[in-house]
């Protein structure tokens, strides 16, 4: 786990098994000054930290394809414990995703790979700052197939 501190009262989590991408996303998000950011290369460690942290996390940005627990399962576990946590799924594979599947997992937005840091910032600001009703009802960043 890496932690990049910020004076903000919000707590965000980044989960990606690609260490370079995890560190880059964490560094950029912490640089916004909106939240303390903790990052994990192992989704199992991320789940354990989420469960252990009093108050949970306000926002989670997770890769989809990871060993052990994929991003969808990570999102489901987080959503089951704390439904108010907003989750962004980062993935190169969106063909099999449906809005219903994403909503059931508590995913507020999908960020397709490859992406720019500017796109990540825009999406995170939108998801983190929008009222929860608007976030959960929002359309996703990529077309997903209908159920």
C-alpha positions, 0 to 999 in steps of 0.5 A, spaced: 500 500 500 502 506 498 499 513 501 499 520 498 497 525 503 493 531 502 490 536 507 483 534 504 478 530 509 476 525 503 479 518 502 480 515 495 483 508 493 486 506 487 487 499 485 491 496 479 496 491 479 500 495 474 504 498 479 506 504 474 499 505 472 497 505 479 502 510 482 501 515 476 493 515 477 495 516 485 500 521 484 495 525 479 489 524 484 492 526 490 495 532 486 488 535 485 488 536 493 481 533 494 483 527 498 488 523 501 489 517 496 491 510 498 493 505 492 494 498 492 497 493 487 493 487 490 485 487 490 485 482 496 489 487 500 485 493 498 478 489 500 482 488 507 484 495 507 477 498 505 474 493 511 479 495 516 478 503 515 473 506 519 469 510 515 471 507 509 473 510 502 469 516 498 471 514 492 475 507 489 478 507 482 479 500 480 482 496 474 477 491 471 482 485 470 487 483 476 489 477 479 485 474 484 479 478 485 477 482 478 475 489 479 467 488 478 468 483 484 472 488 488 466 493 486 461 488 489 464 487 495 465 495 497 458 496 495 455 491 499 459 494 505 458 501 504 453 503 498 455 510 498 462 509 496 463 511 488 467 506 484 470 508 477 472 502 473 478 502 468 478 497 463 480 496 456 474 491 455 467 493 455 463 489 450 460 484 456 458 490 460 451 492 461 448 498 465 445 493 470 451 489 471 455 496 473 449 498 477 449 492 481 456 492 483 455 499 485 460 502 479 458 509 477 462 510 471 467 506 466 473 509 464 476 506 457 483 504 456 487 507 454 485 514 457 489 521 458 490 523 465 486 529 463 480 524 462 481 521 469 481 528 472 475 530 469 471 523 470 473 523 478 471 530 479 464 529 476 463 522 480 466 525 486 462 532 486 456 530 483 450 528 488 449 521 489 442 520 486 445 524 479 452 519 480 448 513 480 443 515 475 448 517 470 450 514 463 457 511 463 463 513 459 463 508 454 457 505 450 455 498 454 451 493 451 443 492 453 441 486 457 
